Amino acid sequence: MVELYRSRLFADTRTCYRFLQAGFGVILVTFFAGMAVLAVPEYGAVYDVLVMPSLFVGLGLLLFGIGTHLHAMHLNVVRMHADDTDDK
């Protein structure tokens, strides 16, 4: 059963790291856009409208990546535990 979940959910084990990188990237782009708004104050209204949704997207991607990583670690522990009980 563990292998079934592993093959369907994690065909590529780097998936969780891609979500983490994407979330961190969205947050960094939002931060640097805020720095650009300091230089060009005319874009302040646009930045105020976009900052909250983009931060939610970035944090959502980070949390999804962390959850995926924890799920993969749990599946590895379950598999190792199943292998240990099979040997006995």
N, C-alpha and C positions, 0 to 999 in steps of 0.2 A: 504494500500500500504506500509506503514511503517513496518507493521508486516511481510510482504512478504520479504522485504529487510533484516529485522532483522533475520528472520529464515534462509535465504539463506547465508548471509554473516557472521553472528555472531552466529553460533550454540553454540559456546563456547566463552563467553565474555572475557576469559583470553587470547585469541589469540593475541591481540595487545601487551600484556605484554610479551608474549613469544618471539615475534619478537624483542621487545626492549631489552630483556635480551640476545637474540642470537646476535644481533648487537653489544651490549656492550661487550659481551664475545669475539667476533671476534676481536674487537679493542684491548681488554686487552691481548689476546693471541699474537697479533702482537707486542704489546709493550713489553711483557715479552720475546718474541723471539728476539727482538732487544737488550734487556739486556743480553740475552745469547750469542748473537753475539759478544758483547764486551768481554766476557770471552773466546770465541773460535773464533778468527778472520778468520779461514779458511772458515767459513760458510757465510762470508760477501757478496759474490757474489750471493749466493742463496737467502739471505735475501733481497738484493736489487731488485731482480726480483719479489719476492713474496709480498713485502710490499704494493705496490700501489694497486694491485688487491684486496688484502685482506682488505685494508682500504676502498676501494670502496664498497665491499660486506658488511662490517660492517656498514658503513654510510647508504647504501641503506636499510639494515634491520631496522636501527634506524628510518629513514624517513618513511618507510612503516608502522612501528609500530605507529609512531606519527600520520600519516594520518589516519590509521584505528581507532585510539582512537578518533581523532577529528570527524570522520564520525559517530562513535557510539554516541558521545555526541550530534551531530546535529540531529540524528534520535530520540534521547530521547527528545530533545527540540521540534521537530516537533510533536511527539506523545503527549507531555504534552500540546502543543498549541491546537492540535486537540481535546483533551479531554476537554479543557477549553471552546472551542467554541461549543462543543456538549451539554454542560450543560446549555447554554443560551437559 
